[in-house]
Amino acid sequence: MSGPDAHGEHTQAPLTVAVISPGMVGGQVAHEAGRSVGEVANVERLHFLDELVALVDGPEAERIGDVAVIFATDEVGRLDDVATVLAGHHALATARLALLTERTALTGIGHAFDTDLVREVIAVPWRPGAIESRAAAQLRRWMRDNRPGDVRRRLLGAGRSATLTHAPLIESLSHSTDRLTEEFIDACEKVLGPRPRLQLPAGVRLTHQGQPVDAVGVVLSGSVALTRDTPVGEVILHHATTGRIVGLVSLAERGKAFVTATTTTDVELILLSIEQLDRALKENPVTEQILAALLISSLTKRLARSEILQVEKIELAAAVEAQRVATQEALDALEQARLELLAQERFATLGELAAGVAHELNNPVSALERANDHLRADLMTIMSTHPQGPLIRESVMAALSRSAVSTRDERAARRALEKVVGDRELARRLVSLGMDADTPHEEVRALVADPARLEVALAAASIGREERNVRTATERVRRLVSSLSTYVRPEGEMEQEVDVREVLEDSLRLTAHRLRGVEIERDYDDVPTVPGRAGELAQVWTNILSNAADALTGAVKEAEAQGREFHPEVSVRVASEAAGVRVDVVDNGPGIAPETLPRIFEPRFTTNHGKVRFGLGLGMGLAKSVVDAHDGTIDVDSRPGRTRVRVVLPTNRRPAP
């Protein structure tokens, strides 16, 4: 284990530089590498990669320590495979690989480059001594990245590698911009003589966009902004990253300025014409390398700024998109709220109308009921004095209390009585008196034998039937008014325990005119009540039934146009669900298109004739909001010939205040 020295720096952890080559090249590499890094790291000469793996996994692992640099020749195999092997061993995972190769083209190295394994490629044969400097440089960089506090790093500066010098351009790149500017001016003045310093105030344009550039400016102090006119106005491209040379890049644009350069502070500069700059470059070679370093420094800063702007642009675009999505969601929510308010206003108006209609209808209906009662009492009083009073009373009461008879049963009764009296018309009249196959034949023949008595009985039965019709009609009006009042219950209705079956019946009565000709099948189980607002739930059922009616109407018309039969059907089923009540409304219409079904609950969408239309009615979107407010669920399953809307309402929900 390594530990800190007196200065707190790690010095004991072993390091290894591995050389992997089965040929003589490996020996030469190990010899040169040992001369430069031998004081800092072990240099291990190996023939194959497997030997290195065995070392770091075997008993000598502590001596080997971390493998910092690997020199390998072509025989090591595919570098992508090498990268995979090294990544699986902790002691090898950070190694820097220098490949020695005689090949002119290399393949199978993508993964090795992607994982930062390959750090240098050296052609074989190499210049004598090159491995010595490369080994020291690669080990020094590995220690910089992995052991910055290791004092042995200082030893890598000694020896022959320390005497190597960088090329003038590389050396110049390490200088500051101010120093490079001074060196550039000195080099130019050695050829051109002293150059006057121009003092310019802020706001002076040094170049003009699109205009020829015949000179370059060397900025000694102050700031210059580079701008460009665009269809959306003037855009600042560079200010802090303008650099010290202004105008030279424009020469690449065939002598025309790509941007406008404008001083933003007091500026001191030297102006060099193209001819003066050309002379300085030709007569003093140092000028070229300094100018190149200045341009590289300036363009590097501009490129970095452009990359930062690109990142900012992408981030801004992402933020704008997120804001757009949030805005769209807010607009959708506002649209939903608007539709709900519109629906509430509509129902409030209908509520006022319903209240007025109920008032206007209840009064005459009550008068009709009272008049009917008085009329019956008066008739009974008058008929009680009639010689056939008992017969009249019996016929009237029988007609009043007679239950509905199916057509089939009525036809059977008529045939049975026709066999007794021998006359079809007479048999029909007897059936209207409530007689049937079970009536004693003697009673039938006795009545038929007395035509006057028969006529009195028929007249009395007619009175009973008409009175029953009046009662039925007035009761229907009362139920319709009650159903309408439920449907448009005023806003603020308190929650209560609701019998879903009663609310469904109210909705069926309200939509009866739209479901005319449709066979309605009811299947109601005994279910518990649910906490909720009856008026809102009635709106949900009415909307679902109206959609079914529209779909079936379209299906009927389509069937008629094609000359085929179609029997529209709607089934309404109510059953218990786990801790809830389930309501299924199923129709045999054309169904909803698959591409439309996912949008069925969007605002402003309603189903109509099996299609989707925009409208201002309740719609499935608001129906869903009502069900959601009751903590229930609503879903639609549709295919050609069958559409089912299922609503499940919980029974254990605590009623909202």
Phi, psi and omega per residue, in radians:
M1 nan 2.496 3.094
S2 -1.524 2.750 3.109
G3 -2.551 2.871 -3.114
P4 -1.311 2.561 3.049
D5 -1.512 -2.915 -3.096
A6 -1.089 -0.402 -3.123
H7 -1.703 0.107 3.135
G8 1.400 0.286 -3.092
E9 -1.882 2.488 -3.141
H10 -1.377 2.272 -3.104
T11 -2.314 -0.210 -2.937
Q12 -1.721 -0.339 -3.071
A13 -1.124 2.194 -3.096
P14 -1.240 2.607 3.082
L15 -2.224 2.680 -3.123
T16 -2.394 2.407 2.937
V17 -1.902 2.077 -3.072
A18 -1.766 2.400 3.066
V19 -2.062 2.051 -3.080
I20 -2.010 1.899 3.111
S21 -2.903 2.257 -3.138
P22 -1.409 -0.158 -3.063
G23 -1.838 -2.970 -3.098
M24 -1.176 -0.443 -3.133
V25 -1.017 -0.632 -3.133
G26 -1.056 -0.696 3.129
G27 -1.133 -0.742 -3.139
Q28 -1.100 -0.739 -3.141
V29 -1.110 -0.801 -3.121
A30 -1.076 -0.664 -3.137
H31 -1.134 -0.852 -3.115
E32 -1.169 -0.731 -3.133
A33 -1.116 -0.649 -3.123
G34 -1.099 -0.580 -3.130
R35 -1.160 -0.505 -3.080
S36 -1.760 -0.474 -3.060
V37 -2.100 0.064 -3.047
G38 -1.060 -0.514 3.136
E39 -1.304 -0.295 -3.027
V40 -1.900 -0.632 -3.000
A41 -2.412 2.727 2.972
N42 -1.260 2.474 3.031
V43 -1.963 1.958 -3.078
E44 -1.866 2.119 3.085
R45 -1.626 2.096 -3.106
L46 -2.260 2.778 -3.128
H47 -1.688 -0.602 -3.068
F48 -2.414 2.805 -3.119
L49 -1.107 -0.588 -3.132
D50 -1.040 -0.606 3.133
E51 -1.119 -0.661 3.123
L52 -1.171 -0.732 3.117
V53 -1.085 -0.707 3.135
A54 -1.133 -0.629 3.124
L55 -1.103 -0.854 -3.058
V56 -1.293 -0.337 3.117
D57 -1.715 -0.143 -3.026
G58 -1.765 -2.868 -3.083
P59 -1.144 -0.338 -3.137
E60 -1.602 0.184 -3.092
A61 -1.004 -0.658 -3.108
E62 -1.181 -0.645 3.104
R63 -1.205 -0.664 -3.112
I64 -1.238 -0.732 -3.112
G65 1.163 -2.388 3.111
D66 -1.587 2.320 3.059
V67 -1.503 1.948 -3.041
A68 -1.557 -0.730 -3.066
V69 -2.336 2.448 3.074
I70 -2.186 2.104 2.963
F71 -1.705 2.140 -3.095
A72 -2.367 2.510 3.081
T73 -1.675 3.120 -3.057
D74 -0.986 -0.481 -3.060
E75 -1.175 -0.173 -3.119
V76 -1.160 -0.344 3.116
G77 1.793 -2.945 -3.137
R78 -1.110 2.269 -3.080
L79 -1.169 -0.504 3.092
D80 -1.113 -0.657 3.088
D81 -1.196 -0.664 3.103
V82 -1.076 -0.754 -3.138
A83 -1.053 -0.684 3.132
T84 -1.140 -0.719 3.141
V85 -1.139 -0.816 -3.086
L86 -1.120 -0.659 -3.106
A87 -1.107 -0.370 -3.106
G88 -1.531 0.063 -3.137
H89 -2.258 2.183 -3.063
H90 -1.020 -0.726 -3.079
A91 -1.238 -0.269 -3.099
L92 -1.914 -0.177 -2.938
A93 -1.112 -0.498 -3.084
T94 -1.792 0.145 -3.063
A95 -1.101 2.561 3.057
R96 -1.791 2.246 -3.060
L97 -1.811 2.253 2.994
A98 -1.965 2.064 -3.060
L99 -1.690 2.235 3.036
L100 -1.799 2.113 -3.005
T101 -2.450 2.592 3.030
E102 -1.751 -0.093 -3.105
R103 -1.377 2.663 3.102
T104 -1.660 -0.247 3.115
A105 -2.500 2.394 -3.094
L106 -2.104 2.431 3.067
T107 -2.252 2.994 3.131
G108 1.176 0.619 -3.100
I109 -2.178 0.152 -3.089
G110 -1.052 -0.844 -3.123
H111 -1.143 -0.669 3.141
A112 -1.086 -0.694 3.087
F113 -1.242 -0.685 -3.096
D114 -1.099 -0.541 -3.133
T115 -1.653 0.199 3.095
D116 1.083 0.533 3.106
L117 -1.379 -0.865 -3.068
V118 -1.369 2.038 -3.131
R119 -1.955 -0.278 -3.109
E120 -2.840 2.519 3.060
V121 -2.127 2.160 -3.074
I122 -2.049 2.218 3.138
A123 -1.358 2.459 3.082
V124 -1.828 2.233 0.039
P125 -1.365 2.742 3.127
W126 -1.926 2.872 3.094
R127 -1.197 2.332 -3.118
P128 -0.929 2.342 -3.141
G129 1.583 -0.186 -3.098
A130 -1.143 -0.628 -3.113
I131 -1.174 -0.603 3.133
E132 -1.018 -0.838 -3.131
S133 -1.259 -0.623 -3.098
R134 -1.217 -0.653 3.126
A135 -1.113 -0.787 3.137
A136 -1.115 -0.742 -3.107
A137 -1.142 -0.763 -3.108
Q138 -1.192 -0.692 3.123
L139 -1.179 -0.696 3.119
R140 -1.065 -0.705 3.135
R141 -1.232 -0.642 3.095
W142 -1.083 -0.739 3.137
M143 -1.191 -0.588 3.059
R144 -1.052 -0.704 -3.072
D145 -1.456 -0.554 -2.995
N146 -1.984 -0.495 3.121
R147 -2.417 1.183 -3.078
P148 -1.107 -0.351 -3.121
G149 -1.662 0.057 -3.097
D150 -1.329 2.073 -3.072
V151 -1.179 -0.362 -3.126
R152 -1.132 -0.265 3.112
R153 -1.066 -0.521 -3.137
R154 -1.167 -0.515 -3.113
L155 -1.185 -0.340 -3.090
L156 -1.319 -0.125 3.084
G157 -1.488 -0.225 -3.108
A158 -1.441 2.988 3.065
G159 1.508 -2.852 -3.019
R160 -1.166 -0.561 -3.103
S161 -1.100 -0.423 -3.113
A162 -1.260 -0.393 -3.110
T163 -1.450 -0.165 -3.129
L164 -1.282 2.441 3.124
T165 -2.042 2.664 3.118
H166 -1.388 2.760 3.015
A167 -1.085 2.656 -3.076
P168 -0.956 -0.711 -3.121
L169 -1.146 -0.767 3.117
I170 -1.091 -0.728 3.125
E171 -1.107 -0.687 -3.115
S172 -1.157 -0.540 -3.122
L173 -1.121 -0.349 3.129
S174 -1.468 -0.120 -3.120
H175 -1.464 2.736 3.090
S176 -1.280 2.825 3.130
T177 -1.097 -0.712 3.129
D178 -1.069 -0.750 3.136
R179 -1.152 -0.748 3.121
L180 -1.086 -0.659 3.131
T181 -1.118 -0.770 3.115
E182 -1.082 -0.754 -3.133
E183 -1.141 -0.622 -3.139
F184 -1.183 -0.756 3.137
I185 -1.140 -0.739 3.108
D186 -1.038 -0.752 -3.122
A187 -1.137 -0.692 3.129
C188 -1.182 -0.711 -3.083
E189 -1.247 -0.387 3.045
K190 -1.125 -0.447 3.130
V191 -1.719 -0.776 -2.994
L192 -1.671 -0.189 -3.045
G193 1.483 3.053 -3.111
P194 -0.989 2.374 -3.129
R195 -1.868 2.361 3.133
P196 -1.116 2.500 3.070
R197 -1.626 2.139 -3.127
L198 -1.632 2.231 3.110
Q199 -1.773 2.017 -3.073
L200 -2.105 2.455 3.079
P201 -1.409 3.049 3.077
A202 -1.187 2.567 3.081
G203 1.647 0.072 3.135
V204 -1.567 2.257 3.116
R205 -1.521 2.123 3.141
L206 -1.502 -0.607 3.026
T207 -2.358 2.745 -3.139
H208 -2.121 2.254 -3.104
Q209 -0.940 2.212 3.100
G210 1.468 -0.116 -3.125
Q211 -1.688 2.677 -3.141
P212 -1.068 2.532 3.090
V213 -1.976 2.092 -3.081
D214 -1.978 -0.032 -3.109
A215 -2.685 2.798 3.062
V216 -2.045 2.613 3.106
G217 -1.935 2.349 3.072
V218 -1.816 1.905 -3.056
V219 -1.425 2.081 3.104
L220 -1.533 -0.610 3.120
S221 -2.729 2.779 -3.130
G222 1.698 -3.130 -3.073
S223 -2.182 2.550 3.131
V224 -2.315 2.359 3.105
A225 -1.850 2.444 3.065
L226 -1.841 2.090 -3.099
T227 -2.202 2.811 3.109
R228 -2.473 2.352 3.092
D229 -1.357 2.312 3.138
T230 -2.295 2.962 3.108
P231 -1.031 -0.363 -3.138
V232 -1.763 0.137 3.107
G233 2.077 -3.013 -3.121
E234 -1.371 2.307 -3.120
V235 -2.059 2.243 3.073
I236 -1.445 2.069 -3.132
L237 -1.590 -0.736 -3.125
H238 -2.549 2.538 3.009
H239 -2.426 -1.202 3.097
A240 -1.178 -0.378 -3.095
T241 -1.865 0.382 -3.112
T242 -1.133 -0.714 -3.088
G243 1.621 3.099 -3.040
R244 -1.658 -0.323 3.141
I245 -1.797 2.084 -3.109
V246 -1.987 2.127 3.041
G247 1.913 -0.334 -3.059
L248 -1.209 -0.703 -3.129
V249 -1.089 -0.506 -3.121
S250 -1.115 -0.371 3.099
L251 -1.081 -0.469 3.100
A252 -1.240 -0.317 3.104
E253 -1.639 0.650 3.131
R254 1.016 0.659 3.043
G255 1.441 0.072 3.131
K256 -1.935 2.449 -3.074
A257 -1.249 2.267 3.069
F258 -1.383 -0.472 -3.107
V259 -2.302 2.961 2.989
T260 -1.778 2.170 3.123
A261 -1.747 2.140 -3.063
T262 -2.273 2.320 3.090
T263 -1.215 2.411 3.105
T264 -1.941 -0.161 3.030
T265 -2.433 3.140 2.977
D266 -1.088 2.300 -3.026
V267 -2.205 2.426 2.986
E268 -1.993 2.213 -3.107
L269 -2.556 2.864 3.022
I270 -1.964 2.338 -3.125
L271 -1.802 2.215 3.105
L272 -2.118 2.169 3.063
S273 -1.251 2.871 3.141
I274 -1.028 -0.700 -3.125
E275 -1.167 -0.700 3.113
Q276 -1.147 -0.736 3.123
L277 -1.128 -0.702 -3.136
D278 -1.109 -0.701 3.137
R279 -1.152 -0.756 -3.122
A280 -1.105 -0.674 -3.138
L281 -1.198 -0.653 -3.094
K282 -1.286 -0.707 -2.986
E283 -1.582 -0.249 3.112
N284 -2.372 1.679 -3.076
P285 -0.982 -0.475 3.138
V286 -1.073 -0.528 -3.117
T287 -1.041 -0.651 -3.103
E288 -1.092 -0.847 -3.072
Q289 -1.181 -0.614 3.141
I290 -1.230 -0.736 3.111
L291 -1.089 -0.728 3.116
A292 -1.073 -0.744 3.123
A293 -1.116 -0.712 3.104
L294 -1.082 -0.779 -3.131
L295 -1.149 -0.749 3.122
I296 -1.052 -0.777 3.124
S297 -1.070 -0.791 -3.112
S298 -1.153 -0.825 -3.099
L299 -1.202 -0.548 3.079
T300 -1.090 -0.747 3.117
K301 -1.147 -0.702 3.125
R302 -1.146 -0.720 3.140
L303 -1.118 -0.746 3.111
A304 -1.065 -0.716 3.116
R305 -1.113 -0.707 3.123
S306 -1.120 -0.684 3.127
E307 -1.171 -0.687 3.085
I308 -1.095 -0.738 3.122
L309 -1.106 -0.660 3.121
Q310 -1.118 -0.743 3.096
V311 -1.096 -0.781 3.127
E312 -1.084 -0.652 3.121
K313 -1.106 -0.772 3.125
I314 -1.135 -0.750 3.119
E315 -1.111 -0.706 3.125
L316 -1.144 -0.720 3.110
A317 -1.083 -0.698 3.103
A318 -1.135 -0.705 3.125
A319 -1.157 -0.694 3.119
V320 -1.127 -0.714 3.121
E321 -1.123 -0.732 3.100
A322 -1.096 -0.696 3.116
Q323 -1.168 -0.645 3.116
R324 -1.110 -0.759 3.121
V325 -1.089 -0.773 3.132
A326 -1.097 -0.692 3.124
T327 -1.139 -0.717 3.120
Q328 -1.110 -0.712 3.107
E329 -1.097 -0.711 3.116
A330 -1.135 -0.693 3.110
L331 -1.133 -0.707 3.094
D332 -1.082 -0.739 3.124
A333 -1.125 -0.706 3.105
L334 -1.128 -0.697 3.120
E335 -1.116 -0.717 3.094
Q336 -1.090 -0.762 3.128
A337 -1.117 -0.674 3.133
R338 -1.096 -0.756 3.134
L339 -1.146 -0.654 3.115
E340 -1.147 -0.733 3.093
L341 -1.117 -0.681 3.114
L342 -1.104 -0.742 3.119
A343 -1.129 -0.710 3.122
Q344 -1.109 -0.727 3.108
E345 -1.125 -0.707 3.135
R346 -1.097 -0.788 -3.128
F347 -1.220 -0.563 3.082
A348 -1.125 -0.728 3.103
T349 -1.119 -0.767 3.096
L350 -1.106 -0.596 3.105
G351 -1.095 -0.766 3.097
E352 -1.107 -0.729 3.121
L353 -1.111 -0.744 -3.137
A354 -1.104 -0.702 3.124
A355 -1.073 -0.738 3.112
G356 -1.147 -0.761 3.136
V357 -1.106 -0.752 3.139
A358 -1.059 -0.741 3.141
H359 -1.118 -0.785 -3.099
E360 -1.205 -0.562 -3.131
L361 -1.477 -0.656 -3.087
N362 -1.074 -0.673 -3.118
N363 -1.108 -0.947 3.127
P364 -1.158 -0.565 3.108
V365 -1.147 -0.727 3.087
S366 -1.082 -0.697 3.112
A367 -1.110 -0.698 3.108
L368 -1.107 -0.757 3.135
E369 -1.095 -0.764 3.129
R370 -1.139 -0.754 3.134
A371 -1.085 -0.692 3.121
N372 -1.097 -0.749 3.122
D373 -1.107 -0.790 3.131
H374 -1.110 -0.725 -3.130
L375 -1.066 -0.763 3.133
R376 -1.130 -0.738 3.136
A377 -1.091 -0.758 -3.135
D378 -1.146 -0.743 3.135
L379 -1.098 -0.689 3.129
M380 -1.124 -0.661 3.120
T381 -1.127 -0.790 -3.129
I382 -1.150 -0.757 -3.063
M383 -1.280 -0.328 3.111
S384 -1.159 -0.410 3.120
T385 -1.525 -0.133 -3.134
H386 -1.304 2.516 3.135
P387 -0.985 -0.514 -3.127
Q388 -1.760 0.506 -3.070
G389 -0.894 -0.918 -3.140
P390 -0.993 -0.714 3.123
L391 -1.119 -0.750 -3.130
I392 -1.089 -0.807 -3.124
R393 -1.073 -0.757 -3.127
E394 -1.106 -0.717 -3.119
S395 -1.189 -0.729 3.137
V396 -1.100 -0.847 -3.090
M397 -1.157 -0.615 3.105
A398 -1.121 -0.736 3.124
A399 -1.159 -0.644 -3.142
L400 -1.135 -0.703 -3.015
S401 -1.687 -0.027 -3.080
R402 -1.167 2.261 3.127
S403 -1.399 2.827 -3.130
A404 -1.135 2.422 -3.125
V405 -2.053 2.369 3.117
S406 -1.202 2.759 3.132
T407 -1.046 -0.675 -3.129
R408 -1.126 -0.762 -3.141
D409 -1.172 -0.673 3.141
E410 -1.136 -0.665 3.124
R411 -1.168 -0.675 3.124
A412 -1.148 -0.699 3.121
A413 -1.132 -0.703 -3.136
R414 -1.109 -0.711 -3.139
R415 -1.163 -0.666 3.137
A416 -1.150 -0.746 -3.135
L417 -1.254 -0.512 3.109
E418 -1.130 -0.592 3.093
K419 -1.184 -0.455 -3.113
V420 -1.445 -0.768 -3.030
V421 -1.740 -0.278 3.109
G422 1.284 0.288 -3.131
D423 -2.441 2.134 -3.082
R424 -1.150 -0.796 -3.116
E425 -1.128 -0.727 3.115
L426 -1.122 -0.680 3.094
A427 -1.079 -0.689 3.126
R428 -1.081 -0.702 -3.117
R429 -1.199 -0.607 3.105
L430 -1.167 -0.637 3.098
V431 -1.090 -0.650 3.131
S432 -1.127 -0.353 3.072
L433 -1.461 -0.040 -3.137
G434 1.647 0.080 3.111
M435 -1.358 2.615 3.117
D436 -2.616 -2.874 -3.076
A437 -1.129 -0.372 -3.122
D438 -1.517 -0.179 3.128
T439 -1.218 2.292 -3.129
P440 -0.966 2.357 -3.086
H441 -1.074 -0.599 -3.129
E442 -1.098 -0.673 3.119
E443 -1.151 -0.695 3.140
V444 -1.137 -0.804 -3.071
R445 -1.202 -0.623 3.138
A446 -1.111 -0.702 -3.141
L447 -1.204 -0.722 -3.116
V448 -1.185 -0.530 -3.110
A449 -1.231 -0.293 3.139
D450 -2.058 1.553 -3.073
P451 -0.992 -0.671 -3.115
A452 -1.110 -0.769 3.126
R453 -1.126 -0.660 3.115
L454 -1.088 -0.754 -3.122
E455 -1.127 -0.694 3.104
V456 -1.077 -0.784 3.134
A457 -1.076 -0.743 3.136
L458 -1.126 -0.719 3.123
A459 -1.130 -0.750 3.130
A460 -1.105 -0.725 3.108
A461 -1.093 -0.661 3.114
S462 -1.089 -0.735 3.097
I463 -1.064 -0.769 3.125
G464 -1.068 -0.749 3.137
R465 -1.112 -0.746 -3.117
E466 -1.148 -0.680 3.098
E467 -1.116 -0.707 3.112
R468 -1.107 -0.688 3.104
N469 -1.082 -0.707 3.110
V470 -1.103 -0.767 3.124
R471 -1.077 -0.794 -3.128
T472 -1.072 -0.770 -3.116
A473 -1.128 -0.804 3.141
T474 -1.128 -0.657 3.119
E475 -1.164 -0.641 3.104
R476 -1.143 -0.724 3.103
V477 -1.060 -0.765 3.135
R478 -1.080 -0.728 3.138
R479 -1.146 -0.708 3.120
L480 -1.101 -0.746 3.113
V481 -1.109 -0.712 3.121
S482 -1.135 -0.729 3.124
S483 -1.128 -0.745 3.120
L484 -1.104 -0.674 3.111
S485 -1.126 -0.669 3.095
T486 -1.137 -0.753 -3.077
Y487 -1.113 -0.672 -3.089
V488 -1.929 0.742 3.119
R489 -0.962 2.328 -3.075
P490 -1.033 2.620 3.134
E491 -1.014 2.529 -3.125
G492 1.635 0.142 3.126
E493 -1.004 2.315 3.131
M494 -1.323 2.553 3.063
E495 -1.243 2.589 3.130
Q496 -2.657 3.051 3.081
E497 -1.340 2.098 -3.009
V498 -1.965 2.300 2.989
D499 -1.506 1.903 -3.059
V500 -1.021 -0.597 -3.104
R501 -1.130 -0.684 3.124
E502 -1.153 -0.744 3.136
V503 -1.128 -0.672 3.088
L504 -1.082 -0.729 3.124
E505 -1.118 -0.674 3.059
D506 -1.031 -0.771 -3.126
S507 -1.178 -0.657 3.100
L508 -1.120 -0.666 3.091
R509 -1.146 -0.709 -3.111
L510 -1.204 -0.485 -3.126
T511 -1.793 0.175 -3.085
A512 -1.032 -0.649 -3.114
H513 -1.167 -0.485 3.135
R514 -1.507 -0.350 -3.132
L515 -1.771 0.290 3.133
R516 -1.091 2.257 -3.099
G517 1.562 -0.053 3.127
V518 -1.742 2.305 3.097
E519 -1.362 2.101 -3.115
I520 -1.766 2.148 3.091
E521 -1.920 2.131 3.122
R522 -1.871 2.367 3.088
D523 -2.452 1.598 -3.042
Y524 -1.892 2.059 2.984
D525 -1.454 2.873 2.998
D526 -1.284 1.967 -3.069
V527 -2.196 2.700 3.095
P528 -1.292 2.882 3.062
T529 -1.319 2.828 3.101
V530 -2.147 2.529 3.067
P531 -1.284 2.269 -3.125
G532 3.060 -3.013 3.115
R533 -1.906 1.994 -3.043
A534 -1.039 -0.691 -3.110
G535 -1.087 -0.756 3.137
E536 -1.176 -0.734 3.128
L537 -1.127 -0.615 3.084
A538 -1.086 -0.618 3.100
Q539 -1.114 -0.670 3.126
V540 -1.117 -0.886 -3.119
W541 -1.111 -0.708 -3.122
T542 -1.099 -0.694 3.120
N543 -1.137 -0.774 -3.142
I544 -1.097 -0.775 -3.140
L545 -1.173 -0.649 3.105
S546 -1.123 -0.722 3.093
N547 -1.077 -0.748 3.108
A548 -1.087 -0.726 3.129
A549 -1.076 -0.757 3.128
D550 -1.091 -0.774 -3.137
A551 -1.099 -0.736 -3.116
L552 -1.227 -0.630 3.083
T553 -1.052 -0.766 3.099
G554 -1.115 -0.659 3.140
A555 -1.172 -0.668 3.117
V556 -1.105 -0.810 -3.136
K557 -1.086 -0.722 3.134
E558 -1.121 -0.715 3.133
A559 -1.138 -0.716 3.106
E560 -1.098 -0.709 3.141
A561 -1.137 -0.505 -3.120
Q562 -1.631 -0.028 3.110
G563 1.241 0.548 3.123
R564 -2.162 2.804 -3.126
E565 -1.483 2.566 3.075
F566 -2.594 2.226 -3.126
H567 -1.951 1.760 -3.095
P568 -1.177 2.398 -3.115
E569 -2.421 2.514 3.014
V570 -2.338 2.229 3.068
S571 -1.989 2.385 3.116
V572 -2.096 2.041 -3.100
R573 -2.108 2.367 3.096
V574 -2.167 2.198 -3.110
A575 -2.551 2.849 3.106
S576 -1.367 2.511 3.082
E577 -2.174 2.853 3.097
A578 -0.982 1.959 3.137
A579 1.003 0.592 -3.140
G580 -2.973 -3.107 3.107
V581 -2.146 2.315 -3.119
R582 -1.894 2.312 3.089
V583 -2.121 2.137 3.087
D584 -1.989 2.198 3.015
V585 -2.005 2.019 -3.030
V586 -2.117 2.308 3.032
D587 -2.192 2.810 -3.123
N588 -1.834 0.611 3.118
G589 -1.330 -2.955 -3.043
P590 -1.263 -0.218 -3.125
G591 1.518 3.031 -3.112
I592 -1.884 2.374 -3.107
A593 -1.037 2.452 -3.109
P594 -0.981 -0.655 -3.126
E595 -1.256 -0.314 -3.131
T596 -1.582 -0.549 -3.005
L597 -0.951 -0.744 -3.126
P598 -1.121 -0.323 -3.083
R599 -1.739 0.133 -2.977
I600 -1.080 -0.471 -3.099
F601 -1.753 0.171 3.100
E602 -1.266 2.663 3.115
P603 -1.017 2.517 3.065
R604 1.257 0.072 3.093
F605 -1.737 2.314 3.014
T606 -2.413 2.626 3.064
T607 -1.448 2.453 -3.135
N608 -2.695 2.045 -3.107
H609 1.006 0.642 3.121
G610 1.326 0.059 3.136
K611 -2.047 -3.140 3.101
V612 -2.027 2.260 3.127
R613 -2.240 2.699 3.007
F614 -1.458 2.401 3.131
G615 -2.753 3.056 3.134
L616 -1.901 0.206 3.130
G617 -1.341 -2.980 -3.090
L618 -1.079 -0.869 3.071
G619 1.240 2.810 -3.108
M620 -1.252 -0.442 3.105
G621 -1.087 -0.835 3.114
L622 -1.272 -0.550 3.057
A623 -1.047 -0.736 3.113
K624 -1.125 -0.702 3.134
S625 -1.086 -0.626 3.093
V626 -1.154 -0.803 -3.140
V627 -1.109 -0.732 3.107
D628 -1.058 -0.685 3.131
A629 -1.114 -0.402 3.094
H630 -1.669 0.230 -3.136
D631 1.050 0.496 3.130
G632 -1.799 -3.022 3.105
T633 -2.285 2.618 3.073
I634 -2.441 2.328 3.090
D635 -2.526 2.728 -3.096
V636 -2.150 2.259 3.063
D637 -2.118 2.146 -3.024
S638 -2.445 2.483 2.985
R639 -2.668 2.866 -3.129
P640 -0.954 2.170 3.125
G641 1.624 -0.090 3.141
R642 -2.803 2.127 3.008
T643 -2.221 2.202 -3.140
R644 -2.104 2.208 3.013
V645 -1.884 2.125 -3.106
R646 -2.011 2.260 3.076
V647 -2.135 2.256 3.081
V648 -2.089 2.170 -3.134
L649 -2.029 2.330 -3.114
P650 -1.321 2.594 3.091
T651 -1.738 -0.283 -3.082
N652 -1.742 0.269 -3.139
R653 -1.390 2.405 3.107
R654 -1.350 2.174 -3.123
P655 -1.006 2.368 3.087
A656 -1.309 2.629 3.138
P657 -1.197 nan nan
